[in-house]
């Protein structure tokens, strides 16, 4: 299954600390859930054990919102949560 990235998603990945591999992993192996406007969300937790914006966290959760397109997924936006 192909996972492609909208330019907006790439910008959000950089801004929010997610990598392309993490987002692809969320889409291919993460929890799937319905999102607004007929889109699909994917969520996956990653072991982080690092600092984000000066604060230490153990886990990073990557959430991708995507639309099915041409037999694959087009990721529209990406969100991260650290805890």
N, C-alpha and C positions, 0 to 999 in steps of 0.2 A: 504494500500500500504506500503510495507516494504522499508525502507531507510537504506542502509548499507554504511559503510565507508571504503575506501581503506586506508591503513596505511599512504600513502602520505597525504591524506585529513586530517587525525587526526593530523599529524605533523603541517600542515598549520593552522588548527584551533587553536592549542595551540599558535603558533607563532604569529597569527594575531588577537587573541582576540575574536574568535567566539566560542559559545558553541554548543554542539550537539543538544540541543533543538532549538536554533536559525537556524541552518542549516536544520534540519528536517522541521521546520516551513516554511523556504524558499522553500523547495522542495514541500511540500504539499499545501501551501497556497500562495506562491509568484508568481511573474510575470515569465512566461516561455518564453524563447527566444532561437533561434538556436545558437549553438556555433561551433567552428572549429572542423574539423575531424568527422562530423556527430554526435557530442555530443549535449546535451541539457543543457542550462543554466537556473538557477532559481535565482531570486533576490527578496529580501524583506527588507524594512526599519524597524528599531526598534527604539523606543524612548530610548535614551541612558542617557542623562543628567549626564555625568561623564567625567573623564579624561582618555585619552589614551596617554601614553608616555609623561606625563606632561602637556598636552594641553587639555582644556575643549571642549567638543563637545555635541551637543544636539541629534544627530542622528547617528546610526550605520547602514550601509547597508551591508548585508551579501549576497554574491553571491556564488553559488555552481555550479560546472560543473559536470555533471553526465552522465552515460550511462544506458539505460534501460536494465535490466538483470533479467530474471526469474520472470517476473511479478512485479518487484519493481525497485528501482533505486540504483545504485552503485555510490556514490559520489567520484569523482576522485581528485578534488582539491577545495579549498575554498579561497575566497578573501574577504577582508573587506575594507570598506571606511568609514571614519569618517568625519562628517561635521555638 
